[in-house]
């Protein structure tokens, strides 16, 4: 870009990923992206093509965000509050800009992140409330939650996650550090829906994981491995082996459905 | 229909109305309907055109149901639990059959109802969480909730609601009785979304109304009148006048947006 000086902003954004092909603009791929919608709005606001955006992480098709952080470079200064309002007026209602801040040009939403937290919400019910169907993954099997909690401990610490990432993505290193995780039952659904509805919203669980960074589909592959563990299809030793073995070891997981996954928070 | 004997069932169903043109099949009108989806599935299950369904009430385009009750007439007997499972396997995930019961042929879901309850969920926030956008009506104004609660009392009891119904529908009588209502603040959003998100889900309110029956768009016109009252655009005396005046009095309300409305319960 031929800009003598850029004006940089960060934004915290929330989106329901159901109708999008993920955060990042995909060259040649069909489907709308969150970044595509935001870039389109920024070009309208600035009446310029000289805009640039970077997200703190790609989220895949159907994956949601509660606190995605992005950087926006514009060719001139705009008041942050005015920029937030203008964006929210122009982008679809399933993407909301929660906050805009003026930032230093040196800020990078990926490299400056200290940790990221993802949550994965799933239900073991055979019936999911129609109001939650796009926001909760359904895994309608008898699973041993205690075994999954025990197995989750294996991921803590620094590991080579090459066996827990989608192939075909180029990264410098597949080593990541997991700081914390939890798996707990949670009351499902909207409060006003629970009040009147039947038992259709029971048996929800929330998996949280906080780490230095995550490879492509890493959280969903970890959840898939824990699902397999919870059903007795694999043992803890299989997960432990996959965490030390070189790339190509027997698959211990599968890519769990996207609708339960949320990029919850990025911490700087 | 030329059926020597029908086998009748009732079903309690839940649906997210966003993608539907209401409950009832509309001849000549575009758009999918909930009834259309259920009839289609029943014809597949019975391999017969000799099926018939009746809902306890039409819900308009975009309106939801937590406990719509319907009657289904089939040409032969099916176990209720098997019928429920077969229906849930064939209909879209935004409609769920919560329960199926064998019923007497005399049961009529409209005429046998003792009361119905609707809820209307709205937010006064300027930003609505992307996860709630289709489930909550946005009314981003400063409103006097106490004044609305006081005004709501005027609707209690038996009244001619001709000025609170959509014109063009033929009904024998426009007299209905309201038994109860409430208007309270409520914690918005899904519990797991609240945990991590910003203040975007604040300022939710829940309006409940229970009555002998409701005319077309009656709840939304009542809510619209209360919104006008809450903003000081009309006075309590305007509502009182509309409840005693013949059809055609000055409009006190407007048809509030459909996405906040839920048919919550039908009691027999």
Boltz contact constraints between the chains, C-beta under 6 A:
constraints:
  - contact:
      token1: [A, 14]
      token2: [B, 130]
      max_distance: 6.0
  - contact:
      token1: [A, 15]
      token2: [B, 130]
      max_distance: 6.0
  - contact:
      token1: [A, 16]
      token2: [B, 130]
      max_distance: 6.0
  - contact:
      token1: [A, 16]
      token2: [B, 131]
      max_distance: 6.0
  - contact:
      token1: [A, 66]
      token2: [B, 196]
      max_distance: 6.0
  - contact:
      token1: [A, 66]
      token2: [B, 197]
      max_distance: 6.0
  - contact:
      token1: [A, 93]
      token2: [B, 133]
      max_distance: 6.0
  - contact:
      token1: [A, 94]
      token2: [B, 130]
      max_distance: 6.0
  - contact:
      token1: [A, 96]
      token2: [B, 127]
      max_distance: 6.0
  - contact:
      token1: [A, 96]
      token2: [B, 130]
      max_distance: 6.0
  - contact:
      token1: [A, 98]
      token2: [B, 198]
      max_distance: 6.0
  - contact:
      token1: [A, 98]
      token2: [B, 200]
      max_distance: 6.0
  - contact:
      token1: [A, 121]
      token2: [B, 192]
      max_distance: 6.0
  - contact:
      token1: [A, 127]
      token2: [B, 96]
      max_distance: 6.0
  - contact:
      token1: [A, 130]
      token2: [B, 14]
      max_distance: 6.0
  - contact:
      token1: [A, 130]
      token2: [B, 15]
      max_distance: 6.0
  - contact:
      token1: [A, 130]
      token2: [B, 16]
      max_distance: 6.0
  - contact:
      token1: [A, 130]
      token2: [B, 94]
      max_distance: 6.0
  - contact:
      token1: [A, 130]
      token2: [B, 96]
      max_distance: 6.0
  - contact:
      token1: [A, 131]
      token2: [B, 16]
      max_distance: 6.0
  - contact:
      token1: [A, 133]
      token2: [B, 93]
      max_distance: 6.0
  - contact:
      token1: [A, 186]
      token2: [B, 191]
      max_distance: 6.0
  - contact:
      token1: [A, 186]
      token2: [B, 192]
      max_distance: 6.0
  - contact:
      token1: [A, 187]
      token2: [B, 191]
      max_distance: 6.0
  - contact:
      token1: [A, 191]
      token2: [B, 186]
      max_distance: 6.0
  - contact:
      token1: [A, 191]
      token2: [B, 187]
      max_distance: 6.0
  - contact:
      token1: [A, 192]
      token2: [B, 121]
      max_distance: 6.0
  - contact:
      token1: [A, 192]
      token2: [B, 186]
      max_distance: 6.0
  - contact:
      token1: [A, 192]
      token2: [B, 206]
      max_distance: 6.0
  - contact:
      token1: [A, 196]
      token2: [B, 66]
      max_distance: 6.0
  - contact:
      token1: [A, 196]
      token2: [B, 264]
      max_distance: 6.0
  - contact:
      token1: [A, 196]
      token2: [B, 265]
      max_distance: 6.0
  - contact:
      token1: [A, 197]
      token2: [B, 66]
      max_distance: 6.0
  - contact:
      token1: [A, 198]
      token2: [B, 98]
      max_distance: 6.0
  - contact:
      token1: [A, 200]
      token2: [B, 98]
      max_distance: 6.0
  - contact:
      token1: [A, 206]
      token2: [B, 192]
      max_distance: 6.0
  - contact:
      token1: [A, 264]
      token2: [B, 196]
      max_distance: 6.0
  - contact:
      token1: [A, 265]
      token2: [B, 196]
      max_distance: 6.0
